[in-house]
């Protein structure tokens, strides 16, 4: 039953990431401009009535660029219910200048509301301080390496270094704990936080819809807004996946509820620096009982709902993994590669050494697909207590993936993936987790190794490197990416000696040599070599001086010397 209210309050808030800003404060590209309105009607269920099946949203706004760089740009942005009779519209202006907007709605208090605001450009120092100010993530599309890596909206290459934040939207977790996680990952060089914004979480504590899947938890969603805001403020893009596939989702949840939740997430979160993932383990239990066609259609619908056309993918279940036997896939490339809405391929190789060894094979296979699309392993073998996945296993996964053509790599481990914190212990299960809190698992050796990888690659033109395993000889694991004649990056998994063809450099060209210890970050000079042939390289710290083998990274660059030598 709808009840009418005579009193109407209409106002606008200028905000960054959902935090209101003082009126008159400078606004910049990609900061959130929020229009907040109060409906005249008290809807029985604003969530479902605001997003009717296959119908338009209750409220939307058209933003039009009036002058400056934004002149002529037009965006139609859908509003969302934010509790009570409050409806919000969030817009992230992609260019500086003067913008105008006007709302439309069948509710008389929500329609024909207009406004005007100015947006000032960022300076280079401001974008260096926080790269999310460069805009949303997209696939690079305008060079010989089109389709191979990601970039920000301003064209700056984006290296995916991800962390699995699956369970961090649990209600019991304090925001201070989440901020410590974000601060640590930002300092280490992580760029992606893989956050589960769950309609159906692993427990009621993390589920953002009620048991009927028709009522969202607005206060908890407002906390999620704050979490994403903070991650963005530290330069981290947040991946959002709204479902985890379960048995008989078609009967227990239903296609309509799944689609509506995704529409709501896009409308609520699209102005943040985020990316969309259809579901975790989307193909489990024969695609949740709904078939592949449902998920293909959902991808198209998400793309149509998002005014910014940000990147979309799905998180798959690999062969041999519980629940995945009906429709296993090492990568979305095996099933979804041809879908126009699928912007990049994801792989979950899963957990265990034999699965970890699959990483370069899976990446290399996706790299050969046409048209070219980025590939990322978003769930490799997790790092836990000593004796399980070692830091060398973590490094092998990351370095072998990137040198085989991946656009980055994700990490998971310690208590992080399950959000095991003092105020919300994860509980014991088959995973070999450290249940006490004596060890700071944020600093597991593999996590530190991911930071070393990120900081090293940030100092070279990693996006220009193509896989060239054929340049390596007399070595059991040939992982090499190069711009032949100019740069070569080689991962020596076992240390030792290999031969590398530098024929393309020419006999009259010198190449400077550096060795990176990927476990410590130590960088040492290795002199120079002459191009025009095959050169032999022996890693530092070999047997018998060191009884345990060490992995190393070899970097060659044509003169002048790298890093200020």
Order of alpha helices (4+ residues) and beta strands (2+ residues): beta-beta-beta-beta-beta-alpha-beta-beta-beta-beta-beta-beta-alpha-beta-beta-beta-beta-alpha-beta-alpha-beta-alpha-alpha-beta-alpha-alpha-beta-beta-alpha-alpha-beta-alpha-beta-alpha-beta-beta-beta-beta-beta-beta-beta-beta-beta
